[in-house]
Amino acid sequence: MSQIVEYNEDNASDYEWFDGFAVIRFYADWCAPCVQNFPVFEQCASQMSTQHTRLKFGKVNVDSSPILTLRYNVYGLPSTLLFYRGQVIQRIAGVKSLSELTAIIQDAMQSHSTHD
């Protein structure tokens, strides 16, 4: 299974400066949809990481990382942001099924990979 890194203000540069795609989920422990849907995010990370070497997955707890939450204008939870070379290229709001989440990420990756 892929490693989903816990990011905060101290290590966010790891995905902000990454020369590839980063899928970062903003969540809170008190958010029931975040907790219930997290296994889908883990499954997506596991499946997609084996197919793509320039793809990393992470999560940000909004309660312990308020600066990141404000920087990326995250207001609803869960929110998943897809970064490409440090820029937000896709925002995924709310709970998604595995097939929906995978399709959104693949489409965004495909459209930005063709611009290289």
Backbone as XML, in Angstrom:
<?xml version="1.0"?>
<chain id="A" units="angstrom">
  <residue number="1" name="MET">
    <atom name="N" x="0.837" y="-1.193" z="0.000"/>
    <atom name="CA" x="0.000" y="0.000" z="0.000"/>
    <atom name="C" x="0.874" y="1.246" z="0.000"/>
  </residue>
  <residue number="2" name="SER">
    <atom name="N" x="0.423" y="2.242" z="-0.717"/>
    <atom name="CA" x="1.200" y="3.465" z="-0.833"/>
    <atom name="C" x="1.227" y="4.207" z="0.497"/>
  </residue>
  <residue number="3" name="GLN">
    <atom name="N" x="2.254" y="4.962" z="0.685"/>
    <atom name="CA" x="2.365" y="5.743" z="1.905"/>
    <atom name="C" x="1.666" y="7.084" z="1.699"/>
  </residue>
  <residue number="4" name="ILE">
    <atom name="N" x="0.729" y="7.383" z="2.564"/>
    <atom name="CA" x="0.063" y="8.681" z="2.555"/>
    <atom name="C" x="0.731" y="9.502" z="3.652"/>
  </residue>
  <residue number="5" name="VAL">
    <atom name="N" x="1.439" y="10.522" z="3.241"/>
    <atom name="CA" x="2.219" y="11.331" z="4.170"/>
    <atom name="C" x="1.323" y="12.354" z="4.855"/>
  </residue>
  <residue number="6" name="GLU">
    <atom name="N" x="1.524" y="12.528" z="6.148"/>
    <atom name="CA" x="0.818" y="13.559" z="6.908"/>
    <atom name="C" x="1.619" y="14.852" z="6.760"/>
  </residue>
  <residue number="7" name="TYR">
    <atom name="N" x="1.013" y="15.834" z="6.100"/>
    <atom name="CA" x="1.694" y="17.113" z="5.876"/>
    <atom name="C" x="1.188" y="18.172" z="6.844"/>
  </residue>
  <residue number="8" name="ASN">
    <atom name="N" x="2.067" y="19.152" z="7.098"/>
    <atom name="CA" x="1.718" y="20.303" z="7.917"/>
    <atom name="C" x="2.569" y="21.477" z="7.437"/>
  </residue>
  <residue number="9" name="GLU">
    <atom name="N" x="2.549" y="22.567" z="8.162"/>
    <atom name="CA" x="3.318" y="23.744" z="7.738"/>
    <atom name="C" x="4.824" y="23.468" z="7.639"/>
  </residue>
  <residue number="10" name="ASP">
    <atom name="N" x="5.313" y="22.506" z="8.415"/>
    <atom name="CA" x="6.751" y="22.234" z="8.446"/>
    <atom name="C" x="7.259" y="21.437" z="7.246"/>
  </residue>
  <residue number="11" name="ASN">
    <atom name="N" x="6.417" y="20.578" z="6.663"/>
    <atom name="CA" x="6.901" y="19.724" z="5.574"/>
    <atom name="C" x="6.123" y="19.884" z="4.268"/>
  </residue>
  <residue number="12" name="ALA">
    <atom name="N" x="5.270" y="20.902" z="4.180"/>
    <atom name="CA" x="4.453" y="21.100" z="2.975"/>
    <atom name="C" x="5.297" y="21.348" z="1.732"/>
  </residue>
  <residue number="13" name="SER">
    <atom name="N" x="6.502" y="21.858" z="1.912"/>
    <atom name="CA" x="7.360" y="22.115" z="0.746"/>
    <atom name="C" x="7.682" y="20.819" z="-0.002"/>
  </residue>
  <residue number="14" name="ASP">
    <atom name="N" x="7.534" y="19.684" z="0.675"/>
    <atom name="CA" x="7.773" y="18.387" z="0.046"/>
    <atom name="C" x="6.848" y="18.172" z="-1.155"/>
  </residue>
  <residue number="15" name="TYR">
    <atom name="N" x="5.590" y="18.572" z="-1.040"/>
    <atom name="CA" x="4.698" y="18.445" z="-2.195"/>
    <atom name="C" x="4.616" y="19.745" z="-2.995"/>
  </residue>
  <residue number="16" name="GLU">
    <atom name="N" x="4.849" y="20.884" z="-2.348"/>
    <atom name="CA" x="4.785" y="22.153" z="-3.070"/>
    <atom name="C" x="5.928" y="22.301" z="-4.076"/>
  </residue>
  <residue number="17" name="TRP">
    <atom name="N" x="7.050" y="21.671" z="-3.811"/>
    <atom name="CA" x="8.208" y="21.742" z="-4.700"/>
    <atom name="C" x="8.413" y="20.457" z="-5.495"/>
  </residue>
  <residue number="18" name="PHE">
    <atom name="N" x="7.496" y="19.528" z="-5.386"/>
    <atom name="CA" x="7.610" y="18.232" z="-6.054"/>
    <atom name="C" x="7.436" y="18.391" z="-7.557"/>
  </residue>
  <residue number="19" name="ASP">
    <atom name="N" x="8.335" y="17.786" z="-8.328"/>
    <atom name="CA" x="8.284" y="17.880" z="-9.789"/>
    <atom name="C" x="7.412" y="16.760" z="-10.353"/>
  </residue>
  <residue number="20" name="GLY">
    <atom name="N" x="6.166" y="16.805" z="-10.004"/>
    <atom name="CA" x="5.214" y="15.793" z="-10.428"/>
    <atom name="C" x="3.854" y="16.151" z="-9.875"/>
  </residue>
  <residue number="21" name="PHE">
    <atom name="N" x="3.026" y="15.144" z="-9.699"/>
    <atom name="CA" x="1.664" y="15.345" z="-9.206"/>
    <atom name="C" x="1.571" y="14.950" z="-7.743"/>
  </residue>
  <residue number="22" name="ALA">
    <atom name="N" x="0.844" y="15.747" z="-6.974"/>
    <atom name="CA" x="0.603" y="15.437" z="-5.571"/>
    <atom name="C" x="-0.892" y="15.573" z="-5.305"/>
  </residue>
  <residue number="23" name="VAL">
    <atom name="N" x="-1.462" y="14.549" z="-4.698"/>
    <atom name="CA" x="-2.881" y="14.535" z="-4.343"/>
    <atom name="C" x="-2.947" y="14.703" z="-2.824"/>
  </residue>
  <residue number="24" name="ILE">
    <atom name="N" x="-3.444" y="15.851" z="-2.391"/>
    <atom name="CA" x="-3.429" y="16.183" z="-0.968"/>
    <atom name="C" x="-4.858" y="16.351" z="-0.468"/>
  </residue>
  <residue number="25" name="ARG">
    <atom name="N" x="-5.198" y="15.565" z="0.538"/>
    <atom name="CA" x="-6.555" y="15.615" z="1.102"/>
    <atom name="C" x="-6.538" y="16.425" z="2.390"/>
  </residue>
  <residue number="26" name="PHE">
    <atom name="N" x="-7.407" y="17.413" z="2.447"/>
    <atom name="CA" x="-7.593" y="18.223" z="3.653"/>
    <atom name="C" x="-8.775" y="17.626" z="4.420"/>
  </residue>
  <residue number="27" name="TYR">
    <atom name="N" x="-8.570" y="17.379" z="5.712"/>
    <atom name="CA" x="-9.567" y="16.671" z="6.514"/>
    <atom name="C" x="-9.515" y="17.152" z="7.965"/>
  </residue>
  <residue number="28" name="ALA">
    <atom name="N" x="-10.465" y="16.656" z="8.750"/>
    <atom name="CA" x="-10.460" y="16.875" z="10.195"/>
    <atom name="C" x="-10.947" y="15.597" z="10.855"/>
  </residue>
  <residue number="29" name="ASP">
    <atom name="N" x="-10.432" y="15.323" z="12.038"/>
    <atom name="CA" x="-10.830" y="14.111" z="12.766"/>
    <atom name="C" x="-12.302" y="14.145" z="13.168"/>
  </residue>
  <residue number="30" name="TRP">
    <atom name="N" x="-12.860" y="15.334" z="13.345"/>
    <atom name="CA" x="-14.256" y="15.475" z="13.759"/>
    <atom name="C" x="-15.223" y="15.440" z="12.568"/>
  </residue>
  <residue number="31" name="CYS">
    <atom name="N" x="-14.695" y="15.388" z="11.363"/>
    <atom name="CA" x="-15.512" y="15.397" z="10.141"/>
    <atom name="C" x="-15.901" y="13.955" z="9.778"/>
  </residue>
  <residue number="32" name="ALA">
    <atom name="N" x="-17.171" y="13.600" z="10.026"/>
    <atom name="CA" x="-17.628" y="12.226" z="9.769"/>
    <atom name="C" x="-17.419" y="11.787" z="8.314"/>
  </residue>
  <residue number="33" name="PRO">
    <atom name="N" x="-17.767" y="12.600" z="7.304"/>
    <atom name="CA" x="-17.522" y="12.171" z="5.926"/>
    <atom name="C" x="-16.034" y="11.949" z="5.635"/>
  </residue>
  <residue number="34" name="CYS">
    <atom name="N" x="-15.174" y="12.754" z="6.261"/>
    <atom name="CA" x="-13.719" y="12.586" z="6.068"/>
    <atom name="C" x="-13.275" y="11.216" z="6.574"/>
  </residue>
  <residue number="35" name="VAL">
    <atom name="N" x="-13.718" y="10.880" z="7.771"/>
    <atom name="CA" x="-13.327" y="9.620" z="8.402"/>
    <atom name="C" x="-13.916" y="8.433" z="7.651"/>
  </residue>
  <residue number="36" name="GLN">
    <atom name="N" x="-15.194" y="8.512" z="7.309"/>
    <atom name="CA" x="-15.865" y="7.399" z="6.631"/>
    <atom name="C" x="-15.300" y="7.155" z="5.233"/>
  </residue>
  <residue number="37" name="ASN">
    <atom name="N" x="-14.884" y="8.223" z="4.540"/>
    <atom name="CA" x="-14.434" y="8.094" z="3.155"/>
    <atom name="C" x="-12.926" y="7.911" z="3.037"/>
  </residue>
  <residue number="38" name="PHE">
    <atom name="N" x="-12.189" y="7.997" z="4.146"/>
    <atom name="CA" x="-10.728" y="7.887" z="4.056"/>
    <atom name="C" x="-10.257" y="6.559" z="3.460"/>
  </residue>
  <residue number="39" name="PRO">
    <atom name="N" x="-10.894" y="5.421" z="3.733"/>
    <atom name="CA" x="-10.454" y="4.168" z="3.101"/>
    <atom name="C" x="-10.486" y="4.226" z="1.562"/>
  </residue>
  <residue number="40" name="VAL">
    <atom name="N" x="-11.415" y="4.989" z="1.003"/>
    <atom name="CA" x="-11.465" y="5.156" z="-0.458"/>
    <atom name="C" x="-10.221" y="5.911" z="-0.931"/>
  </residue>
  <residue number="41" name="PHE">
    <atom name="N" x="-9.835" y="6.955" z="-0.182"/>
    <atom name="CA" x="-8.626" y="7.715" z="-0.515"/>
    <atom name="C" x="-7.389" y="6.812" z="-0.429"/>
  </residue>
  <residue number="42" name="GLU">
    <atom name="N" x="-7.328" y="5.979" z="0.608"/>
    <atom name="CA" x="-6.206" y="5.044" z="0.756"/>
    <atom name="C" x="-6.148" y="4.057" z="-0.402"/>
  </residue>
  <residue number="43" name="GLN">
    <atom name="N" x="-7.300" y="3.554" z="-0.793"/>
    <atom name="CA" x="-7.369" y="2.605" z="-1.902"/>
    <atom name="C" x="-6.922" y="3.263" z="-3.208"/>
  </residue>
  <residue number="44" name="CYS">
    <atom name="N" x="-7.358" y="4.477" z="-3.428"/>
    <atom name="CA" x="-6.960" y="5.232" z="-4.619"/>
    <atom name="C" x="-5.442" y="5.420" z="-4.627"/>
  </residue>
  <residue number="45" name="ALA">
    <atom name="N" x="-4.896" y="5.816" z="-3.491"/>
    <atom name="CA" x="-3.446" y="6.024" z="-3.382"/>
    <atom name="C" x="-2.688" y="4.733" z="-3.670"/>
  </residue>
  <residue number="46" name="SER">
    <atom name="N" x="-3.175" y="3.640" z="-3.135"/>
    <atom name="CA" x="-2.531" y="2.353" z="-3.331"/>
    <atom name="C" x="-2.530" y="1.946" z="-4.806"/>
  </residue>
  <residue number="47" name="GLN">
    <atom name="N" x="-3.668" y="2.078" z="-5.451"/>
    <atom name="CA" x="-3.784" y="1.689" z="-6.855"/>
    <atom name="C" x="-2.982" y="2.598" z="-7.779"/>
  </residue>
  <residue number="48" name="MET">
    <atom name="N" x="-3.109" y="3.899" z="-7.585"/>
    <atom name="CA" x="-2.497" y="4.845" z="-8.523"/>
    <atom name="C" x="-0.985" y="4.971" z="-8.342"/>
  </residue>
  <residue number="49" name="SER">
    <atom name="N" x="-0.495" y="4.804" z="-7.129"/>
    <atom name="CA" x="0.940" y="4.939" z="-6.885"/>
    <atom name="C" x="1.738" y="3.850" z="-7.584"/>
  </residue>
  <residue number="50" name="THR">
    <atom name="N" x="1.130" y="2.695" z="-7.756"/>
    <atom name="CA" x="1.844" y="1.610" z="-8.442"/>
    <atom name="C" x="1.914" y="1.860" z="-9.944"/>
  </residue>
  <residue number="51" name="GLN">
    <atom name="N" x="1.001" y="2.672" z="-10.473"/>
    <atom name="CA" x="0.960" y="2.954" z="-11.911"/>
    <atom name="C" x="1.759" y="4.191" z="-12.294"/>
  </residue>
  <residue number="52" name="HIS">
    <atom name="N" x="1.951" y="5.117" z="-11.364"/>
    <atom name="CA" x="2.583" y="6.405" z="-11.674"/>
    <atom name="C" x="3.718" y="6.685" z="-10.696"/>
  </residue>
  <residue number="53" name="THR">
    <atom name="N" x="4.911" y="6.860" z="-11.209"/>
    <atom name="CA" x="6.053" y="7.125" z="-10.337"/>
    <atom name="C" x="6.124" y="8.589" z="-9.921"/>
  </residue>
  <residue number="54" name="ARG">
    <atom name="N" x="5.556" y="9.493" z="-10.714"/>
    <atom name="CA" x="5.613" y="10.918" z="-10.376"/>
    <atom name="C" x="4.316" y="11.366" z="-9.696"/>
  </residue>
  <residue number="55" name="LEU">
    <atom name="N" x="3.848" y="10.558" z="-8.766"/>
    <atom name="CA" x="2.597" y="10.835" z="-8.074"/>
    <atom name="C" x="2.772" y="10.523" z="-6.593"/>
  </residue>
  <residue number="56" name="LYS">
    <atom name="N" x="2.419" y="11.493" z="-5.751"/>
    <atom name="CA" x="2.466" y="11.246" z="-4.310"/>
    <atom name="C" x="1.141" y="11.643" z="-3.691"/>
  </residue>
  <residue number="57" name="PHE">
    <atom name="N" x="0.832" y="10.985" z="-2.590"/>
    <atom name="CA" x="-0.414" y="11.228" z="-1.868"/>
    <atom name="C" x="-0.110" y="11.709" z="-0.460"/>
  </residue>
  <residue number="58" name="GLY">
    <atom name="N" x="-0.931" y="12.619" z="0.022"/>
    <atom name="CA" x="-0.749" y="13.120" z="1.370"/>
    <atom name="C" x="-2.051" y="13.624" z="1.942"/>
  </residue>
  <residue number="59" name="LYS">
    <atom name="N" x="-1.999" y="13.978" z="3.212"/>
    <atom name="CA" x="-3.180" y="14.507" z="3.890"/>
    <atom name="C" x="-2.753" y="15.630" z="4.813"/>
  </residue>
  <residue number="60" name="VAL">
    <atom name="N" x="-3.674" y="16.567" z="5.019"/>
    <atom name="CA" x="-3.427" y="17.718" z="5.884"/>
    <atom name="C" x="-4.602" y="17.839" z="6.850"/>
  </residue>
  <residue number="61" name="ASN">
    <atom name="N" x="-4.305" y="17.810" z="8.137"/>
    <atom name="CA" x="-5.323" y="18.007" z="9.156"/>
    <atom name="C" x="-5.533" y="19.518" z="9.297"/>
  </residue>
  <residue number="62" name="VAL">
    <atom name="N" x="-6.744" y="19.983" z="8.977"/>
    <atom name="CA" x="-7.010" y="21.421" z="8.972"/>
    <atom name="C" x="-6.880" y="22.046" z="10.362"/>
  </residue>
  <residue number="63" name="ASP">
    <atom name="N" x="-7.124" y="21.262" z="11.407"/>
    <atom name="CA" x="-7.023" y="21.792" z="12.766"/>
    <atom name="C" x="-5.577" y="22.036" z="13.182"/>
  </residue>
  <residue number="64" name="SER">
    <atom name="N" x="-4.666" y="21.197" z="12.718"/>
    <atom name="CA" x="-3.264" y="21.369" z="13.103"/>
    <atom name="C" x="-2.455" y="22.127" z="12.047"/>
  </residue>
  <residue number="65" name="SER">
    <atom name="N" x="-3.087" y="22.460" z="10.920"/>
    <atom name="CA" x="-2.384" y="23.191" z="9.854"/>
    <atom name="C" x="-3.257" y="24.329" z="9.300"/>
  </residue>
  <residue number="66" name="PRO">
    <atom name="N" x="-3.602" y="25.292" z="10.144"/>
    <atom name="CA" x="-4.491" y="26.365" z="9.692"/>
    <atom name="C" x="-3.886" y="27.246" z="8.599"/>
  </residue>
  <residue number="67" name="ILE">
    <atom name="N" x="-2.574" y="27.399" z="8.582"/>
    <atom name="CA" x="-1.941" y="28.251" z="7.563"/>
    <atom name="C" x="-2.094" y="27.624" z="6.178"/>
  </residue>
  <residue number="68" name="LEU">
    <atom name="N" x="-1.858" y="26.307" z="6.069"/>
    <atom name="CA" x="-2.045" y="25.627" z="4.782"/>
    <atom name="C" x="-3.504" y="25.671" z="4.353"/>
  </residue>
  <residue number="69" name="THR">
    <atom name="N" x="-4.392" y="25.488" z="5.298"/>
    <atom name="CA" x="-5.824" y="25.502" z="5.011"/>
    <atom name="C" x="-6.232" y="26.851" z="4.431"/>
  </residue>
  <residue number="70" name="LEU">
    <atom name="N" x="-5.751" y="27.929" z="5.011"/>
    <atom name="CA" x="-6.049" y="29.270" z="4.500"/>
    <atom name="C" x="-5.340" y="29.544" z="3.180"/>
  </residue>
  <residue number="71" name="ARG">
    <atom name="N" x="-4.088" y="29.119" z="3.063"/>
    <atom name="CA" x="-3.313" y="29.355" z="1.843"/>
    <atom name="C" x="-4.022" y="28.796" z="0.612"/>
  </residue>
  <residue number="72" name="TYR">
    <atom name="N" x="-4.653" y="27.638" z="0.782"/>
    <atom name="CA" x="-5.306" y="26.981" z="-0.355"/>
    <atom name="C" x="-6.823" y="27.161" z="-0.357"/>
  </residue>
  <residue number="73" name="ASN">
    <atom name="N" x="-7.308" y="28.089" z="0.465"/>
    <atom name="CA" x="-8.739" y="28.413" z="0.496"/>
    <atom name="C" x="-9.616" y="27.182" z="0.641"/>
  </residue>
  <residue number="74" name="VAL">
    <atom name="N" x="-9.274" y="26.360" z="1.610"/>
    <atom name="CA" x="-10.064" y="25.154" z="1.882"/>
    <atom name="C" x="-11.142" y="25.517" z="2.893"/>
  </residue>
  <residue number="75" name="TYR">
    <atom name="N" x="-12.393" y="25.419" z="2.462"/>
    <atom name="CA" x="-13.509" y="25.774" z="3.343"/>
    <atom name="C" x="-14.406" y="24.589" z="3.657"/>
  </residue>
  <residue number="76" name="GLY">
    <atom name="N" x="-14.582" y="23.663" z="2.727"/>
    <atom name="CA" x="-15.407" y="22.489" z="2.962"/>
    <atom name="C" x="-14.547" y="21.250" z="3.120"/>
  </residue>
  <residue number="77" name="LEU">
    <atom name="N" x="-15.052" y="20.292" z="3.878"/>
    <atom name="CA" x="-14.299" y="19.053" z="4.102"/>
    <atom name="C" x="-15.144" y="17.842" z="3.712"/>
  </residue>
  <residue number="78" name="PRO">
    <atom name="N" x="-14.511" y="16.793" z="3.246"/>
    <atom name="CA" x="-13.110" y="16.760" z="2.828"/>
    <atom name="C" x="-12.910" y="17.509" z="1.514"/>
  </residue>
  <residue number="79" name="SER">
    <atom name="N" x="-11.741" y="18.075" z="1.351"/>
    <atom name="CA" x="-11.331" y="18.706" z="0.100"/>
    <atom name="C" x="-10.029" y="18.059" z="-0.337"/>
  </residue>
  <residue number="80" name="THR">
    <atom name="N" x="-9.970" y="17.673" z="-1.594"/>
    <atom name="CA" x="-8.765" y="17.064" z="-2.131"/>
    <atom name="C" x="-8.236" y="17.971" z="-3.221"/>
  </residue>
  <residue number="81" name="LEU">
    <atom name="N" x="-6.971" y="18.367" z="-3.089"/>
    <atom name="CA" x="-6.351" y="19.241" z="-4.077"/>
    <atom name="C" x="-5.309" y="18.451" z="-4.851"/>
  </residue>
  <residue number="82" name="LEU">
    <atom name="N" x="-5.320" y="18.627" z="-6.151"/>
    <atom name="CA" x="-4.327" y="17.986" z="-7.004"/>
    <atom name="C" x="-3.345" y="19.057" z="-7.446"/>
  </residue>
  <residue number="83" name="PHE">
    <atom name="N" x="-2.078" y="18.846" z="-7.109"/>
    <atom name="CA" x="-1.013" y="19.783" z="-7.449"/>
    <atom name="C" x="-0.179" y="19.214" z="-8.588"/>
  </residue>
  <residue number="84" name="TYR">
    <atom name="N" x="0.278" y="20.102" z="-9.454"/>
    <atom name="CA" x="1.261" y="19.721" z="-10.468"/>
    <atom name="C" x="2.363" y="20.761" z="-10.406"/>
  </residue>
  <residue number="85" name="ARG">
    <atom name="N" x="3.553" y="20.305" z="-10.047"/>
    <atom name="CA" x="4.705" y="21.193" z="-9.883"/>
    <atom name="C" x="4.381" y="22.381" z="-8.989"/>
  </residue>
  <residue number="86" name="GLY">
    <atom name="N" x="3.688" y="22.089" z="-7.886"/>
    <atom name="CA" x="3.411" y="23.097" z="-6.880"/>
    <atom name="C" x="2.177" y="23.947" z="-7.111"/>
  </residue>
  <residue number="87" name="GLN">
    <atom name="N" x="1.522" y="23.810" z="-8.240"/>
    <atom name="CA" x="0.324" y="24.598" z="-8.540"/>
    <atom name="C" x="-0.923" y="23.736" z="-8.396"/>
  </residue>
  <residue number="88" name="VAL">
    <atom name="N" x="-1.967" y="24.299" z="-7.815"/>
    <atom name="CA" x="-3.238" y="23.574" z="-7.721"/>
    <atom name="C" x="-3.855" y="23.533" z="-9.112"/>
  </residue>
  <residue number="89" name="ILE">
    <atom name="N" x="-4.066" y="22.317" z="-9.628"/>
    <atom name="CA" x="-4.659" y="22.178" z="-10.956"/>
    <atom name="C" x="-6.077" y="21.620" z="-10.897"/>
  </residue>
  <residue number="90" name="GLN">
    <atom name="N" x="-6.468" y="21.094" z="-9.732"/>
    <atom name="CA" x="-7.805" y="20.515" z="-9.607"/>
    <atom name="C" x="-8.224" y="20.534" z="-8.148"/>
  </residue>
  <residue number="91" name="ARG">
    <atom name="N" x="-9.474" y="20.908" z="-7.905"/>
    <atom name="CA" x="-10.061" y="20.849" z="-6.563"/>
    <atom name="C" x="-11.185" y="19.832" z="-6.603"/>
  </residue>
  <residue number="92" name="ILE">
    <atom name="N" x="-11.169" y="18.920" z="-5.669"/>
    <atom name="CA" x="-12.202" y="17.886" z="-5.587"/>
    <atom name="C" x="-12.906" y="18.074" z="-4.245"/>
  </residue>
  <residue number="93" name="ALA">
    <atom name="N" x="-14.138" y="18.539" z="-4.314"/>
    <atom name="CA" x="-14.879" y="18.843" z="-3.093"/>
    <atom name="C" x="-15.739" y="17.664" z="-2.672"/>
  </residue>
  <residue number="94" name="GLY">
    <atom name="N" x="-15.717" y="17.388" z="-1.392"/>
    <atom name="CA" x="-16.607" y="16.380" z="-0.838"/>
    <atom name="C" x="-16.167" y="14.952" z="-1.050"/>
  </residue>
  <residue number="95" name="VAL">
    <atom name="N" x="-17.087" y="14.060" z="-0.749"/>
    <atom name="CA" x="-16.856" y="12.621" z="-0.811"/>
    <atom name="C" x="-17.041" y="12.140" z="-2.245"/>
  </residue>
  <residue number="96" name="LYS">
    <atom name="N" x="-16.118" y="11.321" z="-2.704"/>
    <atom name="CA" x="-16.187" y="10.722" z="-4.041"/>
    <atom name="C" x="-15.993" y="9.219" z="-3.917"/>
  </residue>
  <residue number="97" name="SER">
    <atom name="N" x="-16.559" y="8.498" z="-4.871"/>
    <atom name="CA" x="-16.318" y="7.051" z="-4.919"/>
    <atom name="C" x="-14.909" y="6.821" z="-5.463"/>
  </residue>
  <residue number="98" name="LEU">
    <atom name="N" x="-14.437" y="5.601" z="-5.347"/>
    <atom name="CA" x="-13.103" y="5.271" z="-5.851"/>
    <atom name="C" x="-13.010" y="5.543" z="-7.351"/>
  </residue>
  <residue number="99" name="SER">
    <atom name="N" x="-14.008" y="5.133" z="-8.108"/>
    <atom name="CA" x="-13.963" y="5.334" z="-9.562"/>
    <atom name="C" x="-14.026" y="6.818" z="-9.922"/>
  </residue>
  <residue number="100" name="GLU">
    <atom name="N" x="-14.828" y="7.601" z="-9.195"/>
    <atom name="CA" x="-14.903" y="9.041" z="-9.464"/>
    <atom name="C" x="-13.571" y="9.720" z="-9.164"/>
  </residue>
  <residue number="101" name="LEU">
    <atom name="N" x="-13.007" y="9.413" z="-8.013"/>
    <atom name="CA" x="-11.752" y="10.025" z="-7.593"/>
    <atom name="C" x="-10.624" y="9.668" z="-8.559"/>
  </residue>
  <residue number="102" name="THR">
    <atom name="N" x="-10.519" y="8.408" z="-8.908"/>
    <atom name="CA" x="-9.489" y="7.952" z="-9.837"/>
    <atom name="C" x="-9.638" y="8.631" z="-11.195"/>
  </residue>
  <residue number="103" name="ALA">
    <atom name="N" x="-10.853" y="8.711" z="-11.697"/>
    <atom name="CA" x="-11.097" y="9.325" z="-13.011"/>
    <atom name="C" x="-10.728" y="10.802" z="-13.017"/>
  </residue>
  <residue number="104" name="ILE">
    <atom name="N" x="-11.093" y="11.527" z="-11.968"/>
    <atom name="CA" x="-10.773" y="12.955" z="-11.879"/>
    <atom name="C" x="-9.263" y="13.161" z="-11.871"/>
  </residue>
  <residue number="105" name="ILE">
    <atom name="N" x="-8.556" y="12.375" z="-11.078"/>
    <atom name="CA" x="-7.100" y="12.506" z="-10.980"/>
    <atom name="C" x="-6.443" y="12.148" z="-12.311"/>
  </residue>
  <residue number="106" name="GLN">
    <atom name="N" x="-6.869" y="11.051" z="-12.918"/>
    <atom name="CA" x="-6.279" y="10.631" z="-14.194"/>
    <atom name="C" x="-6.513" y="11.666" z="-15.287"/>
  </residue>
  <residue number="107" name="ASP">
    <atom name="N" x="-7.723" y="12.215" z="-15.354"/>
    <atom name="CA" x="-8.022" y="13.238" z="-16.365"/>
    <atom name="C" x="-7.142" y="14.467" z="-16.182"/>
  </residue>
  <residue number="108" name="ALA">
    <atom name="N" x="-7.006" y="14.917" z="-14.949"/>
    <atom name="CA" x="-6.182" y="16.098" z="-14.672"/>
    <atom name="C" x="-4.712" y="15.826" z="-14.995"/>
  </residue>
  <residue number="109" name="MET">
    <atom name="N" x="-4.232" y="14.647" z="-14.635"/>
    <atom name="CA" x="-2.841" y="14.289" z="-14.922"/>
    <atom name="C" x="-2.603" y="14.231" z="-16.430"/>
  </residue>
  <residue number="110" name="GLN">
    <atom name="N" x="-3.531" y="13.648" z="-17.133"/>
    <atom name="CA" x="-3.400" y="13.503" z="-18.574"/>
    <atom name="C" x="-3.372" y="14.860" z="-19.273"/>
  </residue>
  <residue number="111" name="SER">
    <atom name="N" x="-4.260" y="15.753" z="-18.868"/>
    <atom name="CA" x="-4.317" y="17.055" z="-19.523"/>
    <atom name="C" x="-3.073" y="17.897" z="-19.225"/>
  </residue>
  <residue number="112" name="HIS">
    <atom name="N" x="-2.464" y="17.723" z="-18.064"/>
    <atom name="CA" x="-1.264" y="18.502" z="-17.748"/>
    <atom name="C" x="0.020" y="17.840" z="-18.231"/>
  </residue>
  <residue number="113" name="SER">
    <atom name="N" x="0.008" y="16.542" z="-18.398"/>
    <atom name="CA" x="1.203" y="15.855" z="-18.905"/>
    <atom name="C" x="1.433" y="16.168" z="-20.374"/>
  </residue>
  <residue number="114" name="THR">
    <atom name="N" x="0.361" y="16.443" z="-21.102"/>
    <atom name="CA" x="0.498" y="16.732" z="-22.533"/>
    <atom name="C" x="1.070" y="18.134" z="-22.774"/>
  </residue>
  <residue number="115" name="HIS">
    <atom name="N" x="1.098" y="18.962" z="-21.735"/>
    <atom name="CA" x="1.627" y="20.317" z="-21.876"/>
    <atom name="C" x="3.126" y="20.395" z="-21.642"/>
  </residue>
  <residue number="116" name="ASP">
    <atom name="N" x="3.743" y="19.290" z="-21.285"/>
    <atom name="CA" x="5.199" y="19.301" z="-21.018"/>
    <atom name="C" x="5.994" y="19.336" z="-22.298"/>
  </residue>
</chain>
